[in-house]
Amino acid sequence: MKTNHIIKIGLLASLTVSTSCGDSFLDVTSHTQDFVETYYTDSLHISQSLIAAYSPLQWNDWNGNQYNPQNAMSDIMGDDMLVGGQSVTDNQFWHLMANYEAQPNNCMTGMWSNMYCGVKRSNDLLKYANEHQQNLPAASYKLWTAEARTLRAYYYNMLWKFWGNIPFYFENLSAPFRAPQLSADEVYNKVIADLEDVISMKVLPTRWDDANLGRVTQPTAYMLYAEMVMYQKDQSRYPKALEYMQDIINSGKFNLNPNYADLFTAAGEWGDESIFEVNYSDLKTNRGWSTGDAIIAGGTVLPRLASVPGGIPELGIDDGWGFCPIRESAYKMFDTRDARRNASILDVRSYNNANPNFKARYQNTGFWCGKFAAYSKNVERATGDKQLNYNNNLRVYRYAETLLNAAELLLRTNGSSATALTYVNKLRSRAGITKLSALTLDDIINERHLEFVGEGKRYWDLVRTDKAATVLGSQQEYRTNAWTPNRKYQPIPYTELSKDSELKQNPGY
């Protein structure tokens, strides 16, 4: 069941502290510092700072300066999704990213500032809670600090995966507002150790009630831990990550949705398969173009951004801007009986061909991601600008990924291959395709490919399994450059380098 609880409170919290996060994480001078020091001292107000720490989760789709939906920013670098849009200069930095030629002065900057704002706000909660612990119930102190540290790990995970060698701090900066730049390995070591400590506290719930959906849980922390450990290829922690996956499985609190397509409807949000989602709502929304309220809580622009130009009235799909067309090769990789194909990828070629007014945009294939299509019904309650306020939640972690993580970790730790096979075949049974009789690591990566089209998983799987250099070659349509290891990380934005002479650019840029 969907809730607007976090979204509504997030509006209040973001209004009270937004001036402390500028366009750059280095710009942290607050014009409300005296107010902040006297406001965040009691339980009610400190709880608002926690909600403020959640708010940046919603900003990546559009923060007023850039469109950086994290699933699309990942998938355009993979082998399923093109960039599209009006032309190669439309969101040009996307096209540069997709061709592995991003430039420091023309690159993704929105996510950088959004995630550092998340780090800053998480640190704020920890600061206020620690300074005024005597004013908080003991249970609230433990829970809220565990939530803030998990959020901080989530934000750093995004920065670490995209940029690697980043400025790092667990306490907010003071003048001259410079943090040491750590190597990717150093960042990983610090974040994963802190996450382990949070997990060991065992204060996060397995699930929240309906009024609190959107808050992190113990399984959220488990999934984040497994994601980081597997991406780092940290074999020493594989057994612990496997233990966490099996804790989720054995909890009995999660199940696969019997109908794959239902997962991506409004009714399918926060169902039995959901472990973590970023909430968006079209109810009483305030996000708008004219007001400049990009980071006011509300809906998401992703469906309009990444949907069919001209729309498909017969299917109830609004006009889209034509970004994120899906490659035909992705559609063809599915068994024709696989229920995931038509749920994941909309084939609208026949509708386009029947419409004499249809005008294809750049890189049009006729295939679009069905998981976040711009269905009119998902924005009908919006009071702000409708283009910005679809109610599609961002699915971050699903139980399906728990099963696939567990299967992979079992094979990588010489565990039960029979159990691993059972986990994978659960997904194949739901998809309506033949079960496997034996299992390899390549089978699992292939199953992930089929399961998570459009969900921002594929590119990272290719990198961590050392398949990127082979799969992401220059022979792909519209891609003239091949992926190489020196493109594992994005360039640090020039705006950040110009503000800190000690900040070093990632190699190769």
Order of alpha helices (4+ residues) and beta strands (2+ residues): alpha-alpha-alpha-alpha-alpha-alpha-alpha-beta-beta-alpha-alpha-alpha-beta-alpha-alpha-alpha-beta-alpha-beta-beta-alpha-alpha-alpha-alpha-alpha-alpha
